[in-house]
Amino acid sequence: MHGLIFRGLQSFVRDTYGADTWSEVMQEADLGFTCFEAMLTYDDEISRKVLDLATVRLGKAQDDLLEDLGTYLVSHQNTQSLRRLLRFGGVDFLDFLHSLDDLPDRARLAVPDLALPWLELREMEDFSFTLRCGAGLPGYGHVMMGVLRAMADDYGALAFLELDESWEDYDAVRIVLLDEAFTEGRSFELAQEAS
Amino acid sequence: MLDHMPDARAFDALCPMHVAVNAEGRIAHLGPTLAKLLDADAEGRPFLELFELVRPRGAESVADLRAEAGAPLHFKLRDAHRTPVKAVAAPHRGGLIINMSFGISVVEAVGTYSLTSRDFAPTDLTIEMLYLVEAKSAAMEQSRDLNARLQGAKIAAEEQAFTDTLTGLKNRRAMDHIMERYLSTDGRFSLMHVDLDYFKSINDTLGHAAGDHVLQEVARILVDETRREDTVARVGGDEFVLIIHEIERPERLDAIAERIIARLEQPITWNGEICRISGSAGTSRTSQYETPKIEEMLHHADLALYASKRKGRGRHTHFTPELLELDLRQPAGDRGAPHPDLREG
């Protein structure tokens, strides 16, 4: 599994619960290192192990933890580059939802060996959708739910989200778009701020 | 103006960066994105007053541009930013329709003119290109971080590989490296091989912790008694090599060796116990050779050291060719080891 994914979890735990908490989780995991590198690849089993240990350490339900991780990836100040990359997907939330099918390909365009499981948006009726999140990443559906929640806020849309079903080969997230322009949302300039 | 362009709405949607130029060379209509870039009174003004043609050279009028229909055109906006644009022109109703794009200057242009996704046609790959530019620089940032960390780890590993971890002195690899460097630049130096006397009995009676402590004290003495430009290496359990830079006078070397031996003979305390050692030394000098070689110099310093041991330890001997005859009586490959009956313990 790609180091960027581990890196996401690592930054989330560090920025939300502190570096010490993360160190404890990694000590418990006993992997022989304490820090994931974004551009290296790690064994898939490690992700399960670290995730389970983090869940125990933080005393939260794993589903909630994963959703918080998804929200963090979009809304935290340390992950602004990811938020910007996602905003390139669409001019409004609806447009963004329709761009999700392309998300794994977009990710691969940026980092060729980053393999995200497939995503498929199905329109059930007007403003009601199901997003199927392919198997391959533990908790993918929950993370995507957090991402969508934060992105709806970012675009200023009001949306209802829930995990619909978990099947063997995909998780399904139900999305009901209640108001596309509920708030002003955050602005998005095409030009990157000089860092 | 729209009278000139009944199909302007279609053009606005498909090519938001187009400009219609009439037969007089004046701007008849601007696509919405291009209009954002220019002053409000742009429509009606001569096209070439607002756009400077960069390539092809020589074209100076709209009539010239008609001749370039279909060919790549390069303009610069005549504004404060001098933004370059690419364009292609098609003849239209006696005038021209010119469609423009930023090309690779788009990264700056979106900032300069505060453009948004809606300023580009959905079929335009500009947004994808901006996405890629950002995604690649974010990925590059991560790689740079990793490279910087690996570089740090590499330096630390190299440092370690050249260092004897017990004493902090250089190790044999480092010594070889330094001597090679000196010899390749015709540097002059003396090689002093120092071997501790009575060290083995400390290890045997007081244990390895005591032995380690003594070795650390010895390292400190050797560093104290040499200069910064000299090298002190630990090349074996209780064997050290000093590379003494640019000193080859035997008397000076004797003085250095005597000072070292005198200090080695001062008792070292460890956990209330007194440890007594001494040292024997032998030296070879680059000036003794026409073409000095590392192996030969080390071997000769060893022979001199061996002679010191024979003469009763705690002393220093310079290598002389006569010592080679002594060497012939020793078993081959036993470089540096004292004669069996001189061995301690």
Interface residues (C-beta under 8 A of the other chain):
Chain A: L4 R7 E37 A38 M39 L40 S81 L82 R84 L85 F88 G90 V91 R106 L109 A110 V111 F188 E189 L190 A191 Q192
Chain B: V107 E108 V110 G111 T112 S114 L115 T116 S117 R118 I127 E128 L130 Y131 L132 E134 A135 K136 A138 A139 E141 Q142 S143 D145 L146 R149
